[in-house]
């Protein structure tokens, strides 16, 4: 057989074999490989979209975090102002209570001091009176005689029994 000769049935079988080979390769190789490549392309696209969504979500979360930080700082300042105000009111209440208690203690001490002064004055008057009576008795004994004493006693008794 000569290579330059054209033999139709042989070329027909070669063409048929080539066509069958192409169909088999397309069916078992080309289509699965294309499906795999399409799947990977879709995966790359989805991964890119997911990465973009993640970046957007991260940016939103950062904005939310910054907003929450600002809100927390404002709330903290409000709470601190409220706590200072409450502490000031509590301080004023405690001072007022202490002043009331101090006033009560001072009033009680004044009353007790006045009572003690009155008691001491009474005791002093009693001692002065006793001393005066003793002195008068001493002076009377020294200056009076028995007869004069009797007259004074009788005059005293007469005045006491009388009017």
C-alpha positions in Angstrom: 0.0 0.0 0.0 1.2 3.2 -0.9 1.0 6.2 1.4 0.1 8.6 -1.3 -2.8 6.6 -2.6 -6.2 7.5 -1.4 -8.2 4.5 -0.3 -11.7 5.6 0.7 -12.8 2.8 2.9 -9.6 3.1 4.8 -10.0 6.8 5.2 -13.6 6.3 6.2 -12.6 3.9 9.0 -9.9 6.3 10.1 -12.4 9.2 10.1 -14.9 7.0 11.9 -12.3 6.0 14.5 -11.2 9.6 14.9 -14.9 10.7 15.4 -15.5 7.9 17.9 -12.2 8.9 19.7 -13.3 12.5 19.8 -16.8 11.6 21.1 -15.3 9.3 23.8 -12.8 11.9 24.8 -15.5 14.6 24.9 -17.8 12.3 26.9 -15.3 11.0 29.4 -12.6 13.6 29.5 -13.6 17.0 28.1 -17.0 17.4 29.8 -15.8 16.3 33.3 -12.8 18.5 33.1 -14.9 21.4 31.9 -17.4 20.7 34.7 -14.5 20.7 37.2 -13.2 23.9 35.8 -16.6 25.5 35.9 -17.0 24.4 39.5 -13.7 25.9 40.4 -14.5 29.1 38.6 -17.8 29.3 40.5 -16.0 28.6 43.7 -13.5 31.4 43.0 -16.4 33.7 42.2 -18.3 32.7 45.3 -15.1 33.0 47.4 -14.6 36.5 46.0 -18.2 37.4 46.8 -17.9 35.9 50.2 -14.7 37.8 50.8 -16.4 41.1 49.7 -19.4 40.3 52.0 -17.0 39.6 54.8 -15.2 42.8 54.2 -18.5 44.7 54.2 -19.6 42.9 57.3 -16.3 43.7 59.0 -16.7 47.4 58.1 -20.2 47.4 59.4 -19.1 45.6 62.6 -16.3 48.2 63.0 -18.8 51.0 62.6 -21.1 49.3 65.1 -18.2 48.8 67.6 -17.2 52.5 67.2 -20.9 53.5 67.8 -21.1 51.2 70.8 -17.9 52.6 72.2 -19.2 56.2 71.8 -22.5 55.1 73.4 -20.8 53.4 76.3 -18.5 56.4 76.8 -21.6 58.8 76.9 -23.4 56.4 79.2 -20.4 56.2 81.5 -20.2 59.9 81.6 -23.9 60.1 82.4 -23.6 57.5 85.1 -20.6 59.3 86.6 -22.5 62.6 86.7 -25.5 60.9 88.3 -23.2 59.2 90.8 -21.5 62.5 91.7 -24.9 64.1 92.1 -26.2 61.3 94.3 -23.0 61.4 96.3 -23.4 65.2 96.8 -27.0 64.7 97.9 -25.9 61.9 100.2 -23.1 64.0 101.6 -25.5 66.9 102.3 -28.0 64.5 104.0 -25.3 63.0 106.2 -23.9 66.4 107.1 -27.5 67.6 107.9 -28.1 64.6 110.1 -24.8 65.1 111.8 -25.6 68.7 112.5 -29.0 67.7 113.9 -27.4 65.2 116.1 -24.8 67.7 117.2 -27.5 70.2 118.0 -29.4 67.6 120.0 -26.3 66.7 121.9 -25.5 70.4 122.6 -29.1 71.0 123.7 -28.9 67.9 126.0 -25.6 69.1 127.4 -27.0 72.6 128.0 -30.0 71.2 129.9 -27.7 68.9 131.9 -25.3 71.8 132.6 -28.2 74.0 133.7 -29.6 71.2 135.9 -26.1 70.7 137.4 -25.8 74.4 138.0 -29.2 74.5 139.7 -28.3 71.5 141.9 -25.0 73.2 142.8 -26.7 76.5 143.5 -29.1 74.6 145.8 -26.3 72.8 147.5 -24.4 76.1 147.9 -27.5 77.8 149.4 -28.0 74.9 151.7 -24.4 75.1 152.9 -24.5 78.9 153.1 -27.8 78.6 155.2 -26.2 76.0 157.4 -23.1 78.1 157.8 -25.2 81.2 158.5 -27.3 79.3 161.1 -24.1 78.0 162.7 -22.6 81.4 162.8 -25.8 83.0 164.1 -26.0 80.3 166.8 -22.4 80.9 167.7 -22.9 84.6 167.8 -26.1 84.2 169.8 -24.4 82.0 172.3 -21.6 84.4 172.7 -23.8 87.5 173.2 -26.9 86.2 175.0 -27.4 85.2 178.5 -29.8 82.6 179.7 -32.6 85.1 180.6 -32.5 86.8 177.2 -32.6 83.4 175.5 -35.7 82.4 177.4 -37.5 85.7 176.4 -36.6 85.2 172.8 -37.8 81.6 172.8 -41.0 82.6 174.5 -41.6 85.5 172.1 -40.9 83.2 169.2 -43.3 80.6 170.5 -46.0 83.2 171.2 -45.6 84.5 167.7 -45.8 81.1 166.2 -48.8 80.0 168.1 -50.4 83.3 167.6 -51.7 85.0 164.5 
